[in-house]
């Protein structure tokens, strides 16, 4: 999500999403983002059928998660496209989930009933209770980037990551480390047993047309490999 301002240029979401959240505009903005994400994923599925099934993750704010019409908005977005619900993932802010865990425990099963996947973000920096995590129908935990950045020099961060991996195994959840920027961080995470990650080491944020280029390259590469494998 980027704001292309006519005079200020490209503005990062870190500069405007908090304001949108404070003013309540995040609700209409989030609804638009959800609709656009589903349509874009549908376009990619149609354009690159040979690739493994792509998924897309939409970050939610606490106001969206707690809004009484949010589940209905998700259902409408899914019905408006031909995407498989399991390819739509939601990243939930840990603080919002734990701010009202009883409501969270009520709304998340309704989202899961639609077939989407749920990820708890910012894990390791908040006040998550293991007893509540057991009641949330989650699919993933995402380790907060602040722990990844300090891990090489702070033993405490590495210990928290190790504990997060133990909790995830107990709850049968996938773990994703976010904010990986160096090969040293990637190597250390691999040593700790974390198999999935995201961050600038792999790719910086991209415009849609650049993502199209990457998907096209992968699709052509896959087709070439398949053709070569049949050549005698």
C-alpha positions as CSV (number, residue, x, y, z in Angstrom):
1,X,0.0,0.0,0.0
2,X,1.6,3.3,-1.1
3,X,0.2,6.8,-1.4
4,X,1.3,8.4,-4.7
5,X,1.0,12.1,-3.7
6,X,1.1,14.6,-6.5
7,X,3.7,16.9,-4.8
8,X,5.2,14.8,-2.0
9,X,5.9,11.7,-4.1
10,X,5.5,8.1,-2.8
11,X,4.4,8.1,0.9
12,X,5.0,4.9,3.0
13,X,2.0,3.4,4.8
14,X,4.0,3.8,8.0
15,X,3.3,7.6,7.6
16,X,-0.4,7.5,6.9
17,X,-2.1,4.3,8.1
18,X,-1.9,5.3,11.8
19,X,-3.7,8.5,10.9
20,X,-6.3,6.6,8.9
21,X,-6.8,4.3,11.9
22,X,-7.2,7.2,14.3
23,X,-9.7,9.0,12.1
24,X,-11.7,5.8,11.3
25,X,-10.9,6.1,7.6
26,X,-9.1,2.7,7.9
27,X,-12.5,1.0,7.7
28,X,-13.3,2.3,4.2
29,X,-9.7,2.1,3.1
30,X,-9.4,-1.5,4.4
31,X,-12.6,-2.5,2.6
32,X,-11.1,-1.2,-0.6
33,X,-7.8,-2.9,0.0
34,X,-9.6,-6.2,0.6
35,X,-11.6,-5.9,-2.6
36,X,-8.5,-4.9,-4.7
37,X,-6.4,-7.7,-3.2
38,X,-9.0,-10.4,-4.1
39,X,-9.4,-9.0,-7.7
40,X,-5.6,-8.9,-8.1
41,X,-5.1,-12.4,-6.9
42,X,-7.9,-13.6,-9.3
43,X,-6.0,-11.8,-12.2
44,X,-2.7,-13.5,-11.3
45,X,-4.4,-16.9,-11.0
46,X,-5.9,-16.5,-14.5
47,X,-2.7,-15.2,-16.0
48,X,-0.3,-17.8,-14.5
49,X,-2.2,-21.1,-14.2
50,X,1.1,-23.1,-14.4
51,X,2.5,-21.6,-11.2
52,X,1.8,-23.2,-7.8
53,X,-1.3,-21.6,-6.4
54,X,-0.5,-18.1,-5.3
55,X,-1.9,-16.6,-2.1
56,X,-2.1,-13.0,-0.8
57,X,-2.0,-11.6,2.7
58,X,-4.0,-8.6,3.8
59,X,-3.0,-6.8,7.0
60,X,-5.9,-5.9,9.3
61,X,-6.2,-3.1,11.9
62,X,-7.8,-3.6,15.2
63,X,-10.8,-1.5,14.1
64,X,-11.4,-3.7,11.1
65,X,-11.2,-6.9,13.1
66,X,-13.6,-5.6,15.8
67,X,-16.1,-4.1,13.2
68,X,-19.4,-6.0,13.3
69,X,-19.7,-6.0,9.5
70,X,-16.1,-7.2,8.7
71,X,-17.0,-10.9,8.3
72,X,-19.8,-9.9,5.9
73,X,-17.3,-7.7,3.9
74,X,-14.9,-10.7,3.6
75,X,-17.7,-12.9,2.4
76,X,-18.8,-10.3,-0.2
77,X,-15.2,-9.9,-1.5
78,X,-14.8,-13.7,-1.9
79,X,-18.2,-14.0,-3.7
80,X,-17.2,-11.3,-6.1
81,X,-14.2,-13.3,-7.3
82,X,-13.3,-16.8,-8.2
83,X,-10.4,-17.2,-5.8
84,X,-10.2,-20.1,-3.4
85,X,-10.8,-18.8,0.1
86,X,-7.7,-20.6,1.4
87,X,-5.6,-18.4,-0.9
88,X,-6.7,-15.3,1.1
89,X,-4.7,-14.8,4.3
90,X,-5.3,-12.2,7.0
91,X,-2.6,-10.9,9.3
92,X,-4.1,-10.0,12.6
93,X,-2.3,-7.5,15.0
94,X,-1.4,-9.3,18.3
95,X,-2.3,-6.2,20.4
96,X,-5.8,-6.0,18.9
97,X,-6.5,-9.7,19.4
98,X,-5.5,-9.6,23.0
99,X,-7.2,-6.2,23.7
100,X,-10.6,-8.1,23.6
101,X,-9.7,-11.8,23.5
102,X,-13.3,-12.9,24.1
103,X,-14.5,-11.0,21.0
104,X,-11.5,-12.3,19.0
105,X,-12.3,-15.9,20.0
106,X,-15.9,-15.3,18.7
107,X,-15.1,-13.6,15.4
108,X,-12.1,-15.7,14.3
109,X,-14.1,-18.9,13.9
110,X,-16.6,-17.0,11.7
111,X,-13.7,-16.0,9.5
112,X,-12.3,-19.5,9.4
113,X,-15.8,-20.8,8.4
114,X,-15.3,-18.8,5.2
115,X,-12.2,-20.8,4.4
116,X,-9.6,-18.1,4.8
117,X,-6.3,-18.5,6.6
118,X,-5.4,-16.5,9.8
119,X,-2.0,-15.3,10.9
120,X,-1.2,-13.6,14.2
121,X,1.3,-10.8,13.5
122,X,3.8,-9.0,15.7
123,X,4.3,-12.2,17.8
124,X,6.8,-12.0,20.6
125,X,6.3,-8.3,21.5
126,X,2.9,-8.4,23.1
127,X,1.0,-10.0,25.9
128,X,-0.3,-13.1,24.2
129,X,-1.7,-15.7,26.6
130,X,-1.1,-19.4,25.6
131,X,-4.6,-20.3,26.9
132,X,-6.2,-17.8,24.5
133,X,-3.9,-18.8,21.6
134,X,-5.2,-22.3,22.0
135,X,-8.8,-20.9,21.5
136,X,-7.9,-18.9,18.4
137,X,-8.2,-20.9,15.2
138,X,-4.9,-19.6,13.8
139,X,-2.8,-21.1,10.9
140,X,0.4,-19.0,11.4
141,X,2.4,-17.0,13.8
142,X,4.6,-14.1,12.4
143,X,7.6,-13.2,14.5
144,X,8.0,-9.5,14.9
145,X,10.7,-7.8,12.9
146,X,12.1,-6.0,16.0
147,X,13.2,-9.4,17.3
148,X,14.8,-10.4,14.0
149,X,16.8,-7.1,13.9
150,X,18.2,-7.5,17.4
151,X,18.7,-11.3,17.3
152,X,22.4,-11.3,16.2
153,X,23.5,-9.1,19.2
154,X,20.8,-9.8,21.8
155,X,20.6,-13.3,23.2
156,X,17.2,-12.4,24.7
157,X,15.7,-11.9,21.3
158,X,17.0,-15.3,20.1
159,X,15.5,-16.9,23.2
160,X,12.1,-15.4,22.5
161,X,12.2,-16.6,18.9
162,X,13.2,-20.1,20.1
163,X,10.2,-20.0,22.6
164,X,7.9,-18.8,19.8
165,X,8.9,-21.8,17.7
166,X,8.2,-24.2,20.6
167,X,4.8,-22.6,21.1
168,X,4.0,-22.9,17.4
169,X,5.0,-26.6,17.3
170,X,2.7,-27.2,20.3
171,X,-0.2,-25.5,18.6
172,X,0.7,-27.0,15.1
173,X,1.2,-23.5,13.5
174,X,3.4,-22.4,10.7
175,X,6.0,-19.7,11.8
176,X,7.1,-16.9,9.5
177,X,9.9,-14.5,10.5
178,X,9.4,-11.0,9.1
179,X,11.9,-8.2,8.5
180,X,14.8,-10.4,7.3
181,X,17.4,-8.1,5.8
182,X,20.7,-10.0,6.0
183,X,22.1,-13.5,5.2
184,X,23.3,-13.6,8.8
185,X,19.8,-13.2,10.1
186,X,18.5,-15.9,7.7
187,X,21.2,-18.3,8.7
188,X,20.6,-17.8,12.5
189,X,16.8,-18.3,12.0
190,X,17.5,-21.5,10.0
191,X,19.7,-22.7,12.9
192,X,16.8,-22.0,15.3
193,X,14.5,-24.1,13.2
194,X,12.5,-21.3,11.5
195,X,11.7,-22.4,7.9
196,X,9.8,-19.4,6.5
197,X,10.6,-15.7,6.3
198,X,10.0,-12.5,4.5
199,X,11.9,-9.2,4.2
200,X,14.2,-7.1,2.1
201,X,16.7,-9.9,1.8
202,X,14.3,-11.6,-0.6
203,X,12.5,-8.6,-2.2
204,X,11.6,-5.0,-1.5
205,X,8.0,-3.9,-1.9
206,X,7.0,-4.0,-5.5
207,X,4.4,-2.3,-7.7
208,X,1.9,-4.7,-9.4
209,X,3.6,-4.5,-12.8
210,X,6.9,-5.5,-11.3
211,X,5.3,-8.5,-9.6
212,X,3.8,-9.4,-13.0
213,X,7.3,-9.4,-14.5
214,X,8.5,-11.8,-11.8
215,X,5.6,-14.1,-12.1
216,X,5.9,-14.1,-15.9
217,X,9.6,-15.0,-15.5
218,X,8.8,-17.8,-13.1
219,X,6.1,-19.1,-15.4
220,X,8.4,-19.2,-18.4
221,X,11.1,-20.8,-16.4
222,X,8.7,-23.5,-15.2
223,X,7.5,-24.1,-18.7
224,X,11.1,-24.4,-20.0
225,X,11.9,-27.0,-17.3
226,X,8.9,-29.0,-18.1
227,X,9.6,-29.0,-21.9
228,X,13.3,-29.9,-21.2
229,X,12.3,-32.8,-18.9
230,X,10.4,-34.4,-21.8
231,X,13.2,-34.0,-24.3
232,X,15.0,-37.2,-25.2
